[in-house]
Amino acid sequence: MSLEPDALSADNHRTCTPTQRRGGAFIERQGRTLIDFSANDYLGLSTHPELAQVMAEAALEYGTGSTGSRLVSGDRAITHHLEAELAASMGAESALVFNSGYQMNVSLIPAIVGKGDLVIADKFVHASLIDGIRLSGAKLLRYRHNDMGHLEARLQSAKHSFSRVLIVTESVFSMEGDSAPISELIALKSMYNCELLIDEAHAWGVFGPNGMGLIAKEGVQNQCDYITATFGKSAGSAGAFVACSKERKNQLINTCRGFIYSTALPLPVIAVNRAALTKIKSMNCERETLIQTADQIRNTLSTAGFQTRGNSPIIPIILGENRTVLEAQSKLALAGCNVIAMRPPTVPDGEARLRIVITTHHTQAHIQTLIEAL
């Protein structure tokens, strides 16, 4: 079975206006309004009035639900338009839309590998990727975080034992805030004739030409077999997608159980994702400011003696013990800041941390409140 796209409509709208909107930087917690430093709404698009208007108009045109899976009654031309636009933007032959990042990862990987195959994954990849690997039945090996020497040793020892090997990593890691060595991963994939899946969930919208991620920044889109990302972060919406070859897309349509047996995304969400894609590509000034602001905060905290990591809008502060990080979270809440304590098993033992996320919603006054509270 296949899904054939209709003709793609042109959309040349561009804007570079600020995304600071009333309420976007705040969250309600136990009856109090706090400045929110936990959301992954990097470009502030979740409250953008233009996107809200797109959703409202699309709901009136299409209704509020898709009514079925893509292979039954939930397939519409607008979804094919989005997939064609994503493929063109990502420098890929094709793209396939899923309902969420978790749904995509737990159903995508079992459609790629199975029993008798091998997956080698970075030690710090997201839980959804690990769950997908386990569901696949493939053998799982881990390599030390961003350690390409350890990855190569794994590949060398496995190259004669498995006919199919898949490397899995994130490009920006959700708890560390750091980035993977994309070019080295591509080189190892080519050297050992295996496949590569890179999850750009926290990089898409933030890095690269037109915000299309770290793989685009390195200019190696056509050398990565599966590039995944979500609309729930920089796009401020819902859903996810994989960019890949046409052949791989057709295989996924017919073998990916999470795609086959899930009701498709509501069409107003698809409409918002198309509008968000266009908006994201125009926000180079916002991206530059966002990264500069995060770097300045990281440097300020490091100078003050905090142990920080990363090179993205995600700024972890390593405090070590669970009790210490929970006390820090409570202290920040009393000062008006919502910062979440991350503890094992989400992070390694002894590395409990505060996870600060900077977005374009945050003003200098918000950031100053955070710094003073810390």
VEXZA-801514 format. One record per residue (C-alpha): residue number from 1; x, y, z; residue in one letter. Coordinates in nm, 3 decimals, m for minus. Layout:
+-----+---------+---------+---------+------+
! pos !       x !       y !       z ! code !
+-----+---------+---------+---------+------+
! NUM !       X !       Y !       Z !    A !
...
+-----+---------+---------+---------+------+
REM end
This chain:
+-----+---------+---------+---------+------+
! pos !       x !       y !       z ! code !
+-----+---------+---------+---------+------+
!   1 !   0.000 !   0.000 !   0.000 !    M !
!   2 !   0.125 !   0.353 !  m0.072 !    S !
!   3 !   0.025 !   0.711 !  m0.001 !    L !
!   4 !   0.057 !   0.940 !  m0.300 !    E !
!   5 !   0.096 !   1.318 !  m0.244 !    P !
!   6 !  m0.100 !   1.579 !  m0.434 !    D !
!   7 !   0.060 !   1.888 !  m0.586 !    A !
!   8 !   0.241 !   2.112 !  m0.336 !    L !
!   9 !   0.103 !   2.460 !  m0.281 !    S !
!  10 !   0.346 !   2.752 !  m0.255 !    A !
!  11 !   0.380 !   2.953 !   0.065 !    D !
!  12 !   0.632 !   3.234 !   0.065 !    N !
!  13 !   0.526 !   3.409 !   0.384 !    H !
!  14 !   0.822 !   3.520 !   0.596 !    R !
!  15 !   0.847 !   3.701 !   0.925 !    T !
!  16 !   1.110 !   3.780 !   1.187 !    C !
!  17 !   0.898 !   3.937 !   1.459 !    T !
!  18 !   0.956 !   3.872 !   1.830 !    P !
!  19 !   0.773 !   3.576 !   1.979 !    T !
!  20 !   0.732 !   3.720 !   2.330 !    Q !
!  21 !   0.360 !   3.690 !   2.409 !    R !
!  22 !   0.153 !   3.735 !   2.722 !    R !
!  23 !   0.158 !   3.415 !   2.927 !    G !
!  24 !   0.415 !   3.233 !   2.713 !    G !
!  25 !   0.693 !   3.250 !   2.971 !    A !
!  26 !   0.477 !   3.150 !   3.267 !    F !
!  27 !   0.322 !   2.841 !   3.420 !    I !
!  28 !   0.072 !   2.784 !   3.700 !    E !
!  29 !   0.195 !   2.570 !   3.991 !    R !
!  30 !  m0.014 !   2.517 !   4.305 !    Q !
!  31 !  m0.200 !   2.841 !   4.261 !    G !
!  32 !   0.112 !   3.048 !   4.188 !    R !
!  33 !   0.237 !   3.194 !   3.859 !    T !
!  34 !   0.601 !   3.107 !   3.797 !    L !
!  35 !   0.847 !   3.197 !   3.523 !    I !
!  36 !   0.879 !   2.871 !   3.332 !    D !
!  37 !   1.230 !   2.746 !   3.263 !    F !
!  38 !   1.121 !   2.388 !   3.190 !    S !
!  39 !   0.936 !   2.402 !   2.855 !    A !
!  40 !   1.100 !   2.301 !   2.525 !    N !
!  41 !   0.916 !   2.580 !   2.340 !    D !
!  42 !   1.249 !   2.713 !   2.214 !    Y !
!  43 !   1.116 !   2.964 !   1.960 !    L !
!  44 !   0.805 !   3.060 !   2.154 !    G !
!  45 !   0.571 !   2.936 !   1.883 !    L !
!  46 !   0.326 !   2.755 !   2.111 !    S !
!  47 !   0.150 !   3.086 !   2.183 !    T !
!  48 !   0.212 !   3.264 !   1.855 !    H !
!  49 !  m0.115 !   3.432 !   1.744 !    P !
!  50 !  m0.058 !   3.360 !   1.374 !    E !
!  51 !  m0.036 !   2.987 !   1.442 !    L !
!  52 !  m0.337 !   2.999 !   1.671 !    A !
!  53 !  m0.530 !   3.164 !   1.389 !    Q !
!  54 !  m0.417 !   2.894 !   1.145 !    V !
!  55 !  m0.545 !   2.624 !   1.380 !    M !
!  56 !  m0.880 !   2.797 !   1.431 !    A !
!  57 !  m0.937 !   2.840 !   1.057 !    E !
!  58 !  m0.827 !   2.483 !   0.984 !    A !
!  59 !  m1.068 !   2.347 !   1.246 !    A !
!  60 !  m1.352 !   2.528 !   1.071 !    L !
!  61 !  m1.242 !   2.392 !   0.733 !    E !
!  62 !  m1.148 !   2.033 !   0.821 !    Y !
!  63 !  m1.317 !   1.966 !   1.155 !    G !
!  64 !  m1.141 !   1.870 !   1.476 !    T !
!  65 !  m1.039 !   1.508 !   1.408 !    G !
!  66 !  m0.887 !   1.299 !   1.130 !    S !
!  67 !  m1.143 !   1.016 !   1.185 !    T !
!  68 !  m0.905 !   0.726 !   1.122 !    G !
!  69 !  m0.555 !   0.602 !   1.047 !    S !
!  70 !  m0.367 !   0.727 !   0.741 !    R !
!  71 !  m0.428 !   0.395 !   0.564 !    L !
!  72 !  m0.804 !   0.402 !   0.627 !    V !
!  73 !  m0.985 !   0.737 !   0.638 !    S !
!  74 !  m0.734 !   0.977 !   0.793 !    G !
!  75 !  m0.524 !   1.060 !   0.488 !    D !
!  76 !  m0.563 !   1.408 !   0.335 !    R !
!  77 !  m0.378 !   1.617 !   0.078 !    A !
!  78 !  m0.270 !   1.866 !   0.347 !    I !
!  79 !  m0.064 !   1.594 !   0.519 !    T !
!  80 !   0.112 !   1.511 !   0.191 !    H !
!  81 !   0.185 !   1.881 !   0.145 !    H !
!  82 !   0.349 !   1.888 !   0.489 !    L !
!  83 !   0.557 !   1.578 !   0.416 !    E !
!  84 !   0.672 !   1.717 !   0.081 !    A !
!  85 !   0.768 !   2.047 !   0.245 !    E !
!  86 !   0.957 !   1.866 !   0.521 !    L !
!  87 !   1.148 !   1.650 !   0.272 !    A !
!  88 !   1.250 !   1.954 !   0.068 !    A !
!  89 !   1.348 !   2.147 !   0.381 !    S !
!  90 !   1.552 !   1.857 !   0.520 !    M !
!  91 !   1.729 !   1.776 !   0.194 !    G !
!  92 !   1.572 !   1.431 !   0.186 !    A !
!  93 !   1.377 !   1.236 !  m0.074 !    E !
!  94 !   1.076 !   1.182 !   0.152 !    S !
!  95 !   0.930 !   1.237 !   0.495 !    A !
!  96 !   0.665 !   1.060 !   0.701 !    L !
!  97 !   0.461 !   1.223 !   0.978 !    V !
!  98 !   0.386 !   1.051 !   1.309 !    F !
!  99 !   0.167 !   1.145 !   1.605 !    N !
! 100 !   0.444 !   1.208 !   1.860 !    S !
! 101 !   0.813 !   1.156 !   1.914 !    G !
! 102 !   0.755 !   0.863 !   2.149 !    Y !
! 103 !   0.506 !   0.693 !   1.916 !    Q !
! 104 !   0.749 !   0.738 !   1.628 !    M !
! 105 !   1.054 !   0.600 !   1.808 !    N !
! 106 !   0.887 !   0.295 !   1.959 !    V !
! 107 !   0.734 !   0.198 !   1.625 !    S !
! 108 !   0.999 !   0.321 !   1.380 !    L !
! 109 !   1.294 !   0.120 !   1.513 !    I !
! 110 !   1.109 !  m0.217 !   1.514 !    P !
! 111 !   1.025 !  m0.149 !   1.148 !    A !
! 112 !   1.396 !  m0.103 !   1.069 !    I !
! 113 !   1.563 !  m0.384 !   1.266 !    V !
! 114 !   1.456 !  m0.709 !   1.429 !    G !
! 115 !   1.577 !  m1.030 !   1.582 !    K !
! 116 !   1.926 !  m1.113 !   1.457 !    G !
! 117 !   2.017 !  m0.747 !   1.397 !    D !
! 118 !   2.227 !  m0.515 !   1.616 !    L !
! 119 !   2.161 !  m0.163 !   1.743 !    V !
! 120 !   2.449 !   0.037 !   1.894 !    I !
! 121 !   2.317 !   0.339 !   2.084 !    A !
! 122 !   2.474 !   0.628 !   2.270 !    D !
! 123 !   2.453 !   0.572 !   2.646 !    K !
! 124 !   2.241 !   0.886 !   2.690 !    F !
! 125 !   1.979 !   0.846 !   2.417 !    V !
! 126 !   1.617 !   0.918 !   2.509 !    H !
! 127 !   1.403 !   0.652 !   2.678 !    A !
! 128 !   1.172 !   0.633 !   2.375 !    S !
! 129 !   1.463 !   0.522 !   2.158 !    L !
! 130 !   1.563 !   0.255 !   2.408 !    I !
! 131 !   1.203 !   0.134 !   2.427 !    D !
! 132 !   1.189 !   0.112 !   2.048 !    G !
! 133 !   1.511 !  m0.090 !   2.037 !    I !
! 134 !   1.383 !  m0.330 !   2.302 !    R !
! 135 !   1.055 !  m0.378 !   2.119 !    L !
! 136 !   1.242 !  m0.458 !   1.797 !    S !
! 137 !   1.404 !  m0.771 !   1.935 !    G !
! 138 !   1.743 !  m0.662 !   1.802 !    A !
! 139 !   2.051 !  m0.695 !   2.021 !    K !
! 140 !   2.138 !  m0.370 !   2.198 !    L !
! 141 !   2.488 !  m0.248 !   2.276 !    L !
! 142 !   2.562 !   0.093 !   2.427 !    R !
! 143 !   2.864 !   0.313 !   2.369 !    Y !
! 144 !   2.995 !   0.574 !   2.611 !    R !
! 145 !   2.838 !   0.914 !   2.557 !    H !
! 146 !   2.980 !   1.077 !   2.244 !    N !
! 147 !   3.283 !   0.846 !   2.260 !    D !
! 148 !   3.356 !   0.766 !   1.897 !    M !
! 149 !   3.650 !   0.541 !   1.988 !    G !
! 150 !   3.420 !   0.323 !   2.196 !    H !
! 151 !   3.159 !   0.322 !   1.919 !    L !
! 152 !   3.421 !   0.210 !   1.666 !    E !
! 153 !   3.538 !  m0.066 !   1.898 !    A !
! 154 !   3.178 !  m0.187 !   1.921 !    R !
! 155 !   3.146 !  m0.178 !   1.543 !    L !
! 156 !   3.472 !  m0.366 !   1.491 !    Q !
! 157 !   3.373 !  m0.645 !   1.727 !    S !
! 158 !   3.027 !  m0.681 !   1.571 !    A !
! 159 !   3.091 !  m0.641 !   1.200 !    K !
! 160 !   3.116 !  m1.014 !   1.127 !    H !
! 161 !   2.836 !  m1.125 !   1.360 !    S !
! 162 !   2.538 !  m0.926 !   1.231 !    F !
! 163 !   2.413 !  m0.867 !   0.880 !    S !
! 164 !   2.240 !  m0.542 !   0.977 !    R !
! 165 !   2.372 !  m0.282 !   1.222 !    V !
! 166 !   2.198 !   0.043 !   1.317 !    L !
! 167 !   2.368 !   0.328 !   1.508 !    I !
! 168 !   2.126 !   0.540 !   1.714 !    V !
! 169 !   2.198 !   0.878 !   1.871 !    T !
! 170 !   2.048 !   1.217 !   1.941 !    E !
! 171 !   2.203 !   1.526 !   1.787 !    S !
! 172 !   2.136 !   1.743 !   2.094 !    V !
! 173 !   2.091 !   1.543 !   2.413 !    F !
! 174 !   1.788 !   1.634 !   2.621 !    S !
! 175 !   1.949 !   1.604 !   2.965 !    M !
! 176 !   2.308 !   1.707 !   2.882 !    E !
! 177 !   2.233 !   1.989 !   2.639 !    G !
! 178 !   2.540 !   1.893 !   2.438 !    D !
! 179 !   2.570 !   1.780 !   2.077 !    S !
! 180 !   2.686 !   1.465 !   1.902 !    A !
! 181 !   2.988 !   1.463 !   1.665 !    P !
! 182 !   2.781 !   1.438 !   1.347 !    I !
! 183 !   3.066 !   1.418 !   1.095 !    S !
! 184 !   3.245 !   1.143 !   1.290 !    E !
! 185 !   2.923 !   0.942 !   1.312 !    L !
! 186 !   2.875 !   0.972 !   0.935 !    I !
! 187 !   3.233 !   0.860 !   0.877 !    A !
! 188 !   3.192 !   0.551 !   1.098 !    L !
! 189 !   2.858 !   0.463 !   0.937 !    K !
! 190 !   3.027 !   0.468 !   0.595 !    S !
! 191 !   3.338 !   0.285 !   0.710 !    M !
! 192 !   3.145 !  m0.004 !   0.864 !    Y !
! 193 !   2.860 !  m0.011 !   0.611 !    N !
! 194 !   2.581 !   0.025 !   0.867 !    C !
! 195 !   2.273 !   0.248 !   0.901 !    E !
! 196 !   2.241 !   0.564 !   1.109 !    L !
! 197 !   1.941 !   0.714 !   1.289 !    L !
! 198 !   1.986 !   1.060 !   1.441 !    I !
! 199 !   1.711 !   1.214 !   1.654 !    D !
! 200 !   1.710 !   1.593 !   1.602 !    E !
! 201 !   1.424 !   1.659 !   1.846 !    A !
! 202 !   1.613 !   1.924 !   2.045 !    H !
! 203 !   1.816 !   2.061 !   1.752 !    A !
! 204 !   1.545 !   2.105 !   1.489 !    W !
! 205 !   1.437 !   2.467 !   1.480 !    G !
! 206 !   1.736 !   2.579 !   1.686 !    V !
! 207 !   2.046 !   2.494 !   1.480 !    F !
! 208 !   2.152 !   2.481 !   1.117 !    G !
! 209 !   2.051 !   2.665 !   0.800 !    P !
! 210 !   1.688 !   2.776 !   0.838 !    N !
! 211 !   1.675 !   2.584 !   1.165 !    G !
! 212 !   1.682 !   2.244 !   0.999 !    M !
! 213 !   1.915 !   2.090 !   1.258 !    G !
! 214 !   2.275 !   1.994 !   1.321 !    L !
! 215 !   2.283 !   1.745 !   1.034 !    I !
! 216 !   2.190 !   2.027 !   0.796 !    A !
! 217 !   2.456 !   2.245 !   0.961 !    K !
! 218 !   2.715 !   1.979 !   0.872 !    E !
! 219 !   2.569 !   1.944 !   0.521 !    G !
! 220 !   2.536 !   1.565 !   0.543 !    V !
! 221 !   2.158 !   1.518 !   0.520 !    Q !
! 222 !   2.185 !   1.271 !   0.232 !    N !
! 223 !   2.435 !   1.057 !   0.426 !    Q !
! 224 !   2.210 !   0.990 !   0.724 !    C !
! 225 !   1.955 !   0.713 !   0.673 !    D !
! 226 !   1.691 !   0.832 !   0.920 !    Y !
! 227 !   1.660 !   1.189 !   1.053 !    I !
! 228 !   1.385 !   1.228 !   1.311 !    T !
! 229 !   1.243 !   1.534 !   1.486 !    A !
! 230 !   0.930 !   1.650 !   1.664 !    T !
! 231 !   0.683 !   1.936 !   1.630 !    F !
! 232 !   0.632 !   1.943 !   2.007 !    G !
! 233 !   0.940 !   2.154 !   2.078 !    K !
! 234 !   1.055 !   2.433 !   1.845 !    S !
! 235 !   0.733 !   2.418 !   1.642 !    A !
! 236 !   0.523 !   2.458 !   1.956 !    G !
! 237 !   0.270 !   2.206 !   1.829 !    S !
! 238 !   0.235 !   1.825 !   1.824 !    A !
! 239 !   0.354 !   1.537 !   1.610 !    G !
! 240 !   0.684 !   1.413 !   1.473 !    A !
! 241 !   0.846 !   1.309 !   1.146 !    F !
! 242 !   1.122 !   1.104 !   0.992 !    V !
! 243 !   1.311 !   1.221 !   0.684 !    A !
! 244 !   1.448 !   0.937 !   0.474 !    C !
! 245 !   1.461 !   0.788 !   0.124 !    S !
! 246 !   1.146 !   0.712 !  m0.076 !    K !
! 247 !   1.222 !   0.340 !  m0.053 !    E !
! 248 !   1.253 !   0.353 !   0.325 !    R !
! 249 !   0.935 !   0.559 !   0.356 !    K !
! 250 !   0.736 !   0.305 !   0.155 !    N !
! 251 !   0.872 !   0.028 !   0.376 !    Q !
! 252 !   0.768 !   0.217 !   0.690 !    L !
! 253 !   0.417 !   0.283 !   0.560 !    I !
! 254 !   0.365 !  m0.091 !   0.524 !    N !
! 255 !   0.554 !  m0.223 !   0.829 !    T !
! 256 !   0.552 !   0.045 !   1.100 !    C !
! 257 !   0.275 !  m0.066 !   1.336 !    R !
! 258 !   0.256 !   0.265 !   1.521 !    G !
! 259 !   0.185 !   0.438 !   1.191 !    F !
! 260 !  m0.051 !   0.176 !   1.053 !    I !
! 261 !  m0.269 !   0.136 !   1.361 !    Y !
! 262 !  m0.287 !   0.491 !   1.500 !    S !
! 263 !  m0.554 !   0.747 !   1.422 !    T !
! 264 !  m0.383 !   1.022 !   1.225 !    A !
! 265 !  m0.312 !   1.364 !   1.372 !    L !
! 266 !  m0.605 !   1.610 !   1.361 !    P !
! 267 !  m0.585 !   1.815 !   1.043 !    L !
! 268 !  m0.575 !   2.150 !   1.228 !    P !
! 269 !  m0.251 !   2.025 !   1.387 !    V !
! 270 !  m0.115 !   1.939 !   1.042 !    I !
! 271 !  m0.206 !   2.291 !   0.925 !    A !
! 272 !  m0.025 !   2.445 !   1.222 !    V !
! 273 !   0.282 !   2.229 !   1.156 !    N !
! 274 !   0.298 !   2.356 !   0.797 !    R !
! 275 !   0.274 !   2.715 !   0.918 !    A !
! 276 !   0.531 !   2.650 !   1.193 !    A !
! 277 !   0.775 !   2.503 !   0.940 !    L !
! 278 !   0.753 !   2.819 !   0.733 !    T !
! 279 !   0.788 !   3.036 !   1.043 !    K !
! 280 !   1.088 !   2.841 !   1.175 !    I !
! 281 !   1.280 !   2.883 !   0.851 !    K !
! 282 !   1.247 !   3.262 !   0.880 !    S !
! 283 !   1.365 !   3.292 !   1.242 !    M !
! 284 !   1.743 !   3.309 !   1.201 !    N !
! 285 !   1.773 !   3.621 !   1.418 !    C !
! 286 !   1.574 !   3.458 !   1.698 !    E !
! 287 !   1.792 !   3.146 !   1.679 !    R !
! 288 !   2.112 !   3.347 !   1.702 !    E !
! 289 !   1.987 !   3.546 !   2.000 !    T !
! 290 !   1.863 !   3.232 !   2.174 !    L !
! 291 !   2.201 !   3.056 !   2.152 !    I !
! 292 !   2.390 !   3.369 !   2.256 !    Q !
! 293 !   2.163 !   3.416 !   2.557 !    T !
! 294 !   2.204 !   3.053 !   2.665 !    A !
! 295 !   2.583 !   3.078 !   2.630 !    D !
! 296 !   2.590 !   3.394 !   2.840 !    Q !
! 297 !   2.382 !   3.232 !   3.115 !    I !
! 298 !   2.601 !   2.920 !   3.110 !    R !
! 299 !   2.915 !   3.134 !   3.137 !    N !
! 300 !   2.768 !   3.340 !   3.421 !    T !
! 301 !   2.674 !   3.028 !   3.615 !    L !
! 302 !   3.012 !   2.865 !   3.553 !    S !
! 303 !   3.190 !   3.177 !   3.675 !    T !
! 304 !   2.975 !   3.166 !   3.989 !    A !
! 305 !   3.099 !   2.814 !   4.059 !    G !
! 306 !   2.815 !   2.602 !   3.920 !    F !
! 307 !   2.893 !   2.287 !   3.722 !    Q !
! 308 !   2.714 !   2.334 !   3.391 !    T !
! 309 !   2.717 !   2.145 !   3.063 !    R !
! 310 !   2.603 !   2.177 !   2.705 !    G !
! 311 !   2.611 !   2.416 !   2.412 !    N !
! 312 !   2.238 !   2.455 !   2.346 !    S !
! 313 !   1.936 !   2.625 !   2.507 !    P !
! 314 !   1.935 !   2.334 !   2.754 !    I !
! 315 !   2.153 !   2.422 !   3.055 !    I !
! 316 !   2.197 !   2.145 !   3.313 !    P !
! 317 !   2.336 !   2.240 !   3.654 !    I !
! 318 !   2.485 !   1.928 !   3.813 !    I !
! 319 !   2.422 !   1.920 !   4.189 !    L !
! 320 !   2.480 !   1.551 !   4.255 !    G !
! 321 !   2.245 !   1.430 !   4.526 !    E !
! 322 !   1.869 !   1.394 !   4.493 !    N !
! 323 !   1.800 !   1.581 !   4.816 !    R !
! 324 !   2.019 !   1.874 !   4.709 !    T !
! 325 !   1.850 !   1.913 !   4.373 !    V !
! 326 !   1.499 !   1.886 !   4.520 !    L !
! 327 !   1.583 !   2.155 !   4.774 !    E !
! 328 !   1.714 !   2.376 !   4.493 !    A !
! 329 !   1.395 !   2.323 !   4.292 !    Q !
! 330 !   1.184 !   2.429 !   4.593 !    S !
! 331 !   1.404 !   2.734 !   4.654 !    K !
! 332 !   1.367 !   2.845 !   4.295 !    L !
! 333 !   0.990 !   2.799 !   4.306 !    A !
! 334 !   0.971 !   3.024 !   4.613 !    L !
! 335 !   1.165 !   3.284 !   4.413 !    A !
! 336 !   0.914 !   3.258 !   4.127 !    G !
! 337 !   1.100 !   3.023 !   3.889 !    C !
! 338 !   0.986 !   2.684 !   3.764 !    N !
! 339 !   1.298 !   2.471 !   3.712 !    V !
! 340 !   1.267 !   2.093 !   3.721 !    I !
! 341 !   1.493 !   1.861 !   3.922 !    A !
! 342 !   1.612 !   1.568 !   3.710 !    M !
! 343 !   1.707 !   1.256 !   3.905 !    R !
! 344 !   1.812 !   0.897 !   3.836 !    P !
! 345 !   1.720 !   0.691 !   3.640 !    P !
! 346 !   1.655 !   0.979 !   3.396 !    T !
! 347 !   2.017 !   1.090 !   3.459 !    V !
! 348 !   2.314 !   0.887 !   3.590 !    P !
! 349 !   2.350 !   0.809 !   3.960 !    D !
! 350 !   2.518 !   1.090 !   4.148 !    G !
! 351 !   2.442 !   1.343 !   3.873 !    E !
! 352 !   2.102 !   1.480 !   3.978 !    A !
! 353 !   2.057 !   1.820 !   3.822 !    R !
! 354 !   1.849 !   2.124 !   3.755 !    L !
! 355 !   1.750 !   2.139 !   3.388 !    R !
! 356 !   1.714 !   2.499 !   3.273 !    I !
! 357 !   1.564 !   2.562 !   2.930 !    V !
! 358 !   1.591 !   2.905 !   2.767 !    I !
! 359 !   1.335 !   3.014 !   2.508 !    T !
! 360 !   1.257 !   3.330 !   2.315 !    T !
! 361 !   0.975 !   3.390 !   2.565 !    H !
! 362 !   1.230 !   3.486 !   2.830 !    H !
! 363 !   1.316 !   3.851 !   2.884 !    T !
! 364 !   1.628 !   3.986 !   3.052 !    Q !
! 365 !   1.416 !   4.049 !   3.362 !    A !
! 366 !   1.311 !   3.681 !   3.370 !    H !
! 367 !   1.671 !   3.568 !   3.337 !    I !
! 368 !   1.790 !   3.809 !   3.604 !    Q !
! 369 !   1.529 !   3.669 !   3.842 !    T !
! 370 !   1.661 !   3.319 !   3.775 !    L !
! 371 !   2.026 !   3.414 !   3.823 !    I !
! 372 !   1.955 !   3.594 !   4.151 !    E !
! 373 !   1.747 !   3.301 !   4.279 !    A !
! 374 !   2.027 !   3.056 !   4.208 !    L !
+-----+---------+---------+---------+------+
REM end
